[in-house]
Amino acid sequence: MGTSMMSEGWNALVDELKTLEAFFPLLGSPGEQDEVLEEIAELEELIAAAGIPEDEHSQRALAFLHEELARKRRLLDRI
């Protein structure tokens, strides 16, 4: 019974890996680039609208937005 459960687990893992392999070729598609460009524009708008935060919570939120913007720009460079 233990061997059957283990076999089912391996089959599930193989299925998940096949799903991932099918997904990865889509990662350079033109649609993805457009989506990342759109997300970058949204982040830039949010940062511009935020202005200069006065409280610590808002400063952290703005720092997070800057980090996310930098991450999206790096992602765009790889596409």
C-alpha distance (Angstrom), angle and dihedral (degrees) to the residues before:
residue distance angle dihedral
M1 . . .
G2 3.81 . .
T3 3.79 91.1 .
S4 3.81 91.3 52.9
M5 3.79 92.2 52.1
M6 3.78 90.5 47.3
S7 3.79 90.8 50.1
E8 3.80 90.9 50.7
G9 3.80 89.3 50.7
W10 3.80 91.7 52.7
N11 3.80 90.9 47.6
A12 3.79 90.3 52.0
L13 3.81 90.3 48.7
V14 3.81 91.5 50.5
D15 3.80 90.1 49.7
E16 3.80 90.9 51.4
L17 3.81 91.1 49.2
K18 3.80 90.6 51.0
T19 3.80 88.9 51.9
L20 3.80 90.6 52.0
E21 3.80 92.3 47.7
A22 3.79 89.7 52.0
F23 3.81 90.4 50.7
F24 3.81 100.0 49.1
P25 3.83 97.4 69.1
L26 3.80 87.4 60.2
L27 3.78 91.0 61.1
G28 3.78 96.4 89.2
S29 3.75 97.8 43.2
P30 3.81 120.6 133.0
G31 3.79 89.3 -118.4
E32 3.77 90.5 60.9
Q33 3.79 91.8 51.8
D34 3.81 90.5 51.8
E35 3.78 90.3 49.0
V36 3.81 92.8 50.8
L37 3.82 90.9 47.5
E38 3.79 89.1 52.1
E39 3.80 91.8 49.4
I40 3.82 90.4 49.2
A41 3.80 90.8 52.2
E42 3.82 90.8 49.6
L43 3.80 92.0 50.0
E44 3.80 91.5 48.4
E45 3.81 89.6 51.7
L46 3.80 92.0 49.6
I47 3.79 91.8 49.1
A48 3.80 92.1 48.3
A49 3.81 91.5 48.3
A50 3.80 92.2 48.6
G51 3.77 94.3 64.0
I52 3.80 115.6 -177.9
P53 3.80 110.8 -23.5
E54 3.77 119.0 -140.3
D55 3.80 102.9 -165.7
E56 3.79 126.8 65.1
H57 3.80 94.8 -119.1
S58 3.81 91.9 55.3
Q59 3.80 90.9 45.8
R60 3.80 90.0 55.0
A61 3.78 91.2 47.7
L62 3.80 90.7 50.7
A63 3.80 91.1 47.6
F64 3.80 88.6 52.5
L65 3.81 90.7 51.4
H66 3.81 90.3 51.1
E67 3.82 90.9 49.7
E68 3.79 91.2 48.5
L69 3.81 90.6 48.8
A70 3.81 91.1 51.6
R71 3.82 90.3 48.3
K72 3.82 92.0 50.9
R73 3.81 91.1 48.9
R74 3.81 90.6 51.7
L75 3.80 89.2 49.0
L76 3.79 90.2 51.0
D77 3.81 90.4 52.4
R78 3.82 89.5 56.4
I79 3.79 95.3 49.5
